[in-house]
Amino acid sequence: MLIGLSIRDVVLIDRLDLSFRPGLCVLTGETGAGKSILLDALGLALGVRAESGLVRRGAEQATVSAEFTLPAKHPARALLKEAGLAVDDDALVLRRTVGGDGRSRAFIADQPASIALLRQVGEALVEIEGQFAQRGLLDPATHREALDAYGVAETDIQTLAGAWQAWRVTVTDHEAAAQRLQAAQAEEAFLRHAMSELETLEPQPGEETSLADERGLMQNRERLTEALDSALAELAGERGGERALQAALRHVARVKDKAGGRLDAAAAALERAAVEAREAVAAIEAQARALGGDSNRLEQIEERLFALRALARKHNVAVDGLAGLRAEIAAKLGALEAGGDGVETLKRAVNAARDAYVKAADKVSAARRAAAAKLDPAVMKELKPLKLEKARFATVLTALGEAEWGPHGRERVHFEVATNPGAPAGPLAKVASGGELSRFMLALKVVLARTSPVPTLVFDEVDSGIGGAVAAAVGDRLHRLGQELQVLVVTHSPQVAARGAHHWRVEKSQAAQKTSTRVEELSADARREEIARMLSGASITAEARAAAASLMAGARA
């Protein structure tokens, strides 16, 4: 609900602070007094397009602030949270500044914000209805939400949106699986050929390193063999070291008993040396036999290394990665064989999810048809007292093709009117004239008041071109709306003004060098004078005052 409006340097207003309350709030005044300036200023705070002409002459910039109460679960809070703006208070201030060059800045809760966000939040807080309005129920995009709020269970709407999302997820999963299967099938021949090559070669982890080491050994075979033969000759020949150690050990062993233990250490050392020498001879002989083995071993090693490295280059992996590649290709081939079954399983899941969506959409569609059947006569009932008894109102549900289905269902919803018998029906904004349009909006709002998420309605001259009983009917409906929502109405009708819970008069004052607009909240006596003026004109008569008092008394009854 709008609780405050602060205006600085907007056209004829230099400084103005207004406080608003719940119920029907009426603004009256002579033509040209500046009532439209108030609405223009409020529109600035709500994010409508800014123009440099709104800045008061001589001022650098215009500033408008609008303060609202913001319930905890109001939809505007979700918009602000999504935009990253923290609003912890129960009140929210929207502020807009416009410079002399037409450039503007927006602030929400004293935090800089985009004009687009300001407009979104503004539309969630205030709806302006009038012959030049472009928002609210004049926008067909709002008609589905209005009908759903009027007669479709919120749980059914949520179930429908959830079923749509689940269907989309299964479709995405099925399409991805089908694409993977198609890609696998396209490379199946390559995979099977690659697998055959890998199985033939049977690469082992670490094999390249071990083969390279062995190749280095084989490449030095002659030098190694020559060195080993020489070493064996020194150790195991007729005059080799092994025989010398054995001979020395025998000499020491014969006399060590006579040395009183002094040769025990020498004998032990000779014995160890003889054992080590025998082990050395055995190791050298083993390596000599290995080197003297298959004479084609070097060629075999080089052929193996060449084959491994060529295959690794072919698949753009390291040689040590060939074993892992083999396992990966085996997995792909296994998935290929099972992929067809998986795709079919997902296809069945898609069909089941579609059926669930269709079932939920059918339920919502039926509820919408039932809601439309209640809404149309309810609106028609309100049109007759508003001098629109020949008009027709209809809620149109248009079935959509499957390509256009969405989270909101399978039909498009829009409101149509025909203002005269036999005339074709069409959109509200295109068929109704300015005065008719405001009254259509009023009738709709009266019927939809309890379901509207927007807490504040503004009607700009909804009584244009009417009077008498019709104006009284308009006033009655505005009063009823004011019991459900906060309603601000700019009016020239005394019948409407008399029904207000609160009344402000807009006046233009002129000084020697300055013309300005001021706004005054009226007391009960001042209200009677203002309504009398509206009844009689510039010269207020006793009869006009009596008529004004009668209107006000009738409004309180």
Summary of the structure (lengths in Angstrom):
residues: 557
radius of gyration: 47.7
end to end distance: 26.2
largest distance: 161.6
contacts: 1718
relative contact order: 0.13
helix: 59%
strand: 18%
